[in-house]
Amino acid sequence: MASCYWNRQSNCAVLLDIVAGQIDSLAVYPPTLGAPVPVDTLDPTAALVLVDLQKGITALPTALDPGVIVERAARLVRAAHDAGRPVVRIRTAFSPDGGDVLRGRTDAPGPSVAQGSDFADLDPRVPSEPGDIVVTKRGWDAFAGTELDLQLRRRGVRSVVLAGIATSIGVESTARTARELGYEVVVAHDVVTDLVASAHATSLEVILPRIARLETVDVLAPLLDSAESGRAE
């Protein structure tokens, strides 16, 4: 099976290891994966959605320094606040008895995280305001079993900017569902990280470019703070 990687430096998708005879040329496969669209503007209704930037997760040893991720996320939040855009903080939490923890047999066990008393507390290094929306999820996807979609739609949001931890878990799962629900998705690719470096790379290089636009905090922060932002039509 062919494998892809996303070359952001040359702004192109490159297909490697083509199985002889399986496809005719690079030009026709994959039909939906092409050069990325430069992110030079955001939808005026775009909301910032931060996934699992909470004490119990930002303390984990991730592929990229979680402190750097938090610092960059704070930049995005300040920009969104300044422009009056919706800011959504997603957190993962479970009942004390663990009755709402997802169970089932899988070939590879999920990440094992010890839940202390402050596990679900939002990381205070990311600034917050009284109007921020806090959504609690019980699994990977921020939409599944939550009111995230309702909160966004009633505010007229048509686009989401995603950042957080972990790239291949909460961020990717949320991005997939957002795409299926019709939202335009933008991922701050240097404001995400993962417990597994290879999973982080696969999400950024193979999966997310098919369902979202990827850009840096340096580009997205000014766009979030743009003069025409934060007003739903």
N, C-alpha and C positions, 0 to 999 in steps of 0.2 A: 504494500500500500504506500502511496506517495506521502511525503511529509512536507509541511510548509513552514516557513518562518517569515516573520514580518520585519522587513528591513526599513526602519524609519529614517535612517541616514540618507538613503537614496530614494525614499518615498515610493517603494514598490513592493509588491508581493512576489516572492520567488518560490517556485515549486522545485523541490529537489527529489532525487531518487525516483525518477519516473519509471514505472514498470514497463518494460518494452512491450509495445503492442496494446497496452491498456488504454492509452489516450493518444491522439494524433499530434497534438502540439500544445505548447504552453499557452497559446492564444485562446484556446477554448476551455481550459480547465484551470482553476475552478471558475465558472462563469460569473459568480457574484463577488469574487475577491480581486480587487484592482487597486490602483493607486489611491491612497487615503485622501479624503477631502480635507484641505486645510481648514482648521477651525479659526475663522477670522471674525465670527459673530456668534452669538447665542440667541435662541428664541427669547423674546421679551418675557415670556412666562416661565423660563427655566428655573427650576428649584435645585438647591444643593442637597444631596442626600449622602450622609456619612454613615458608613456601615461599621458597626461594632468597635467604635473607638471608645472603649470602656476599660476600666481599670484592670479587669481580669484578662483582657486580651492584649492591650498595649504593653503589658508587662512580660509578654511571651518572647522567646528568642526567635525572631523572624529573619527571613532572608535579607531584608533591608532593615536598618536600624529603626525600630518603631518610634523612637524619639524624633527622628527626622520626619517620619510620616505625620506624626502629631503636629509638629511645627508647621509643615506645609499645609495640613488641613486647617490649621488656625488661620493661615493667610486666606484661604478660600472662604472661610466663615466670615472673617472680618469684611471681605469684599462683598459677600452676599448681604450681610447685615447693612452695610453702608448703602446698598442699592435698594433695600427693602424687599429683597427676594426671599421666598420661603426657604428656611433651613430645617432639614429633617435629620434628627439623630436617631439612628437605629441601634438598638441594643438587644443582646440575647440574654434571656433569663428563664429559669425554670422554677417550678414549685419546689418547696422544701422537701417534699417526699419524692421528688423525681418522677412523679406520675405522668408528666407531660413531656418527658424526654423521648425523642423518636427512637424506636427500637426496631430491630430487624436484622436478618443475616445479610452480610456483605462480604465480598472477597477480601476487601481491605478495611480494617477498622478505621473509623474516623478519628480525628485528633482527640486525645484525652486531656481535658483541662480541669484542674482542681478548682472548684467553685468556693471561694472564700466568701465572707460576709459582704465584701465590697465588690465582688466579681462583676455585677451588673451596673455599678455606678459609672456614670459617664466620666470620661477622663477630663478633669478640670482644666487641663492645659489647653483644651479647645474652648474658646469663649462661647458663652451662651447668652441668650436674651429671653425674656419672659414669653415672647411670641413663638419661640422655636417649637417645633412639633417633635415629640418623643414617641417612637413606636417600638413596642416590645415584641420580638419574634421568638418562636420556640424551636427554630430550626435554622436552615441555611438562608432561605429565601425571605427577603423582607416583605414580600407581598403575600406569601402563603399564610392564611389564617390571621391576617392583621387588617387594620383599616387604612393602610398606606395608600392604596388606590383611591379610596374615598376622600382622604384628606387632600390628595393632590388634585383630583378632578374638581372638587368643590372650590378650589382656589384658582381654577382655570389653568393649571399647569399642563403643558404639552411636552415638556422636555426636562430631563433630569441629568445633572452632573454628579457622577458617582466617584467616591473615594472611600478608602478604609481598609480593613483587614477581615478576612484574608482574601487575596485576589481570586483564588480558584474556588472559594467556598461562598462566603456571603456576597462578595462583589459580583462575581460571575453569575451566580444564581439570580440575584436581583436584576442584573442587567438583562439576562435572558427573558425574564418575565416582563420587565418593562418594555422590551422590544415587542413581545407578543401582544401586550396590551395597547400598543400603538404609540408609546412615548418615543420621542427622539432621545437617544442615549449618548452621552459623552462621558468618557472615563478619564480621570486625571491619572495618567499612567505612572507618574512618579510620586503619586500619593496613595499607592497601594503596595501591599507586601503580603507575604505568605509564610507559613511555617516550613514549606517545602520549596526550595528554589526552583526545581524543575517544574513543579505545578504552576508557580508564579509565571515562569517563562512561557509555558504552554498556553496559559490563559491570554497573556498579552500578545503572543506572537501568532497564535492560531485561532482561538475562539473569539475573543473580544473584537478584533478588527472586522469580523463578519456581522456583528450586531450593534456596533457602536463606533463613534469617532474617538480617537485617542489623542490626548494633548497634554502638555506640561502645565504645572502650576503657574509658571511664569507667563504663559499665554492666557490661561483661564482666569486667573485672579483679576486682571484688568477687564476682561470681558464680563465677568460677573458683576463688576462694579461700574459697568457702562451706564451712561445717562438714560438710555432707553430701556433699562431693565426693570424687572419687578412689577410690571403692570400688565395684568391679564386683560385681554380684549373681551 
